[in-house]
Amino acid sequence: MPDPDILFFFDKNPAALPLWEAFEGRLARTVGQYTIRVQKTQITYSNRYVFACVSFLKVRKAAQRPPVYIVITFGLPRRVESPRIDAAVEAYPGRWTHHILISGPEEIDDELMTWVEEAYNFSAAK
């Protein structure tokens, strides 16, 4: 059972909780140690620094967003070119922030987790 802070985060979007649980389960099997910080607008994952976040960021226009989704954000030293990336911004030189809208557990696949693992390693090496 998720902790109360996680449940509170998903209070307005309870149908999205299983998406987070699927991501959290894959993450725990993919990378080493990390900490989770639940904030008002996102769940932040850190090792030495932040490497990923889960949020309800509006990365698509309302008509293009499914009713249930989460957005997974991760930072890399390069821009990923993929139709799966909803937005990519070079936050500062040498750090690209990528946002991917996830609407089903099958989207939390090896490709996504490879990018998140790369972000984990990039963050740990800074």
N, C-alpha and C positions, 0 to 999 in steps of 0.2 A: 504494500500500500504506500503510495507517495506521501511525503510529509505534508503537513498542513499548509505550508507556504506554496507548495506546488499546486495543491488543490485550490487554494485561493487564487492563484494565477489563472487557472483554467475555469474559475467560477462562472464567467460570462460565456465561455466557449467549452463546456464540458465534453462535447463530442470530439474535440481535438485532443483530449488527454491520451487516448490510445496511440495517436501519432507520436506524441512526445515519448510515451512509454516504449514504442518501437525504436525510436531514435536512441533513447537512453540505453536500451538493451544492447543495441549494436555498438554504440560508443564504448560501453564498458568492456566489450569483447575485442575492440579494435585498437584502443590506445592504452597508455599507461595511466598513472595516477593523475587525477584532476580534481578540482573543487567546483562546486556548483553554487552560484549565488542567485537567488530569486529576487528580482527587482520588480518594480511596478509594471514596466513595459517589456521586460525580457528576462529570460533565464540565461545566465552567463556561465560559460565553461572556461576555466583557466588552468594552466599548469604554472609556468612562471608568469605568463601574461595571458590575456584573453585570446582564445583561439577559435571559439564558436559561440553562437547565441541562438536561442529559439525565441521567436516573437510572433506577433500577428501583424507585422509590418505590411502596409498596403503597397506591395510591389507591382500590383496589376490594377487596372481600372476595375471598378466594382462589378461591371458586367462580365469581366473575365475571371473573377475570383470565384472559386467553388464555395459552397456554403460552409464547409469544414476544411480547415487548412492550418498549417503552421508554416513559418518561414525559418529556414535554417540559414544562418549567416556564418561565413568563415573568411579568414584573412590569409592571403598567400603573397609570395614575393613576385607573382606574375599574374597576368590576366588569363583566366580560363575562358576559352572560346567553346561554348556549347549552347545548343538551343534550350537546355535546361536552366541556364542562368537567367533569372529575371532581371537582374541589375548587377552591374559591376562598376565600382568607383575606385579610382586611385586615391585613397585617403591621404596618403603622403607618398613621396617618392619611394618606390620599392615595396609598397604595401597596397595590395588590391583587396577590397572588401567585396565579397560576392553574396548575393541573396538568391535563394532557391525556394519557391513555393512548393510545399509538399501537401498533397491532398489524399494520399493513400499510403499504407505501410509498404507496399511494393516499391514505392519510389525511394525508400531508404535502402538503397541497393549498394552493390560493391563500388560502383562509380562514385556515388556521393561519399561513401565512407573513405574512399581513397583520397578524395579532396580534403575531407575533414582530418584524416590522419596526417596529411601533408601540412595542414594548418597547425595541427598539434605540434609537429616536429619543428616547423618554422617558428612558432611561438617559444618553444623550449630553447631554441638555439640563439635567441636574441640576447 
